[in-house]
């Protein structure tokens, strides 16, 4: 089982990552042993996670979420899937 997760970091930013051991990965981030970004933008809390069946699927989903706007990430975090769909439709109509 693979996990995609979003951390809320100091300064108000989000960090998205994937792992097959979410508890250990969060501990690593908190100790400064995680990604380069979280060494300088300390994580405050885990705000979202989801599972994927394979590493390949997890990496694809992570890349997808990393491309999203802040508004779209916040909609995912809050569970507002209709807002995400509306954002996608608005993009097509332009």
DAKA-V796038 format. One record per backbone hydrogen bond with DSSP energy under -0.5 kcal/mol. NH is the residue of the N-H (numbers start at 1). CO is the residue of the C=O. E is the energy in kcal/mol with one decimal. If there is no record, write none. Layout:
nh=NH co=CO e=E
nh=NH co=CO e=E
This chain:
nh=2 co=52 e=-2.6
nh=3 co=19 e=-3.5
nh=4 co=50 e=-2.5
nh=5 co=17 e=-2.6
nh=6 co=48 e=-2.4
nh=7 co=15 e=-2.9
nh=8 co=45 e=-3.0
nh=9 co=7 e=-0.6
nh=9 co=13 e=-3.2
nh=10 co=42 e=-3.0
nh=12 co=9 e=-1.9
nh=15 co=7 e=-2.2
nh=17 co=5 e=-2.2
nh=19 co=3 e=-2.0
nh=25 co=21 e=-2.3
nh=26 co=22 e=-2.4
nh=27 co=23 e=-1.9
nh=28 co=24 e=-2.5
nh=29 co=25 e=-2.4
nh=30 co=26 e=-2.5
nh=31 co=27 e=-1.7
nh=32 co=29 e=-1.4
nh=33 co=28 e=-3.0
nh=34 co=28 e=-0.8
nh=39 co=35 e=-0.8
nh=39 co=36 e=-0.8
nh=40 co=36 e=-0.9
nh=40 co=37 e=-0.8
nh=41 co=37 e=-1.8
nh=44 co=8 e=-3.6
nh=45 co=8 e=-1.5
nh=47 co=6 e=-2.6
nh=47 co=45 e=-0.5
nh=48 co=6 e=-1.3
nh=50 co=4 e=-2.1
nh=52 co=2 e=-2.8
nh=58 co=54 e=-2.1
nh=59 co=55 e=-2.7
nh=60 co=56 e=-2.0
nh=61 co=57 e=-2.3
nh=62 co=58 e=-2.7
nh=63 co=59 e=-2.2
nh=64 co=60 e=-2.1
nh=65 co=61 e=-2.6
nh=66 co=62 e=-2.5
nh=67 co=63 e=-1.1
nh=67 co=64 e=-0.7
nh=68 co=64 e=-0.6
nh=68 co=65 e=-1.3
nh=73 co=69 e=-2.2
nh=74 co=70 e=-2.6
nh=75 co=71 e=-1.9
nh=76 co=72 e=-2.0
nh=77 co=73 e=-2.6
nh=78 co=74 e=-2.2
nh=79 co=75 e=-0.8
nh=79 co=76 e=-0.7
nh=80 co=75 e=-2.4
nh=81 co=79 e=-1.7
nh=83 co=80 e=-0.5
nh=84 co=80 e=-1.3
nh=85 co=81 e=-2.2
nh=86 co=82 e=-2.3
nh=87 co=83 e=-2.3
nh=88 co=84 e=-2.1
nh=89 co=85 e=-2.3
nh=90 co=86 e=-2.6
nh=91 co=87 e=-1.8
nh=92 co=88 e=-1.4
nh=93 co=89 e=-2.1
nh=94 co=90 e=-1.1
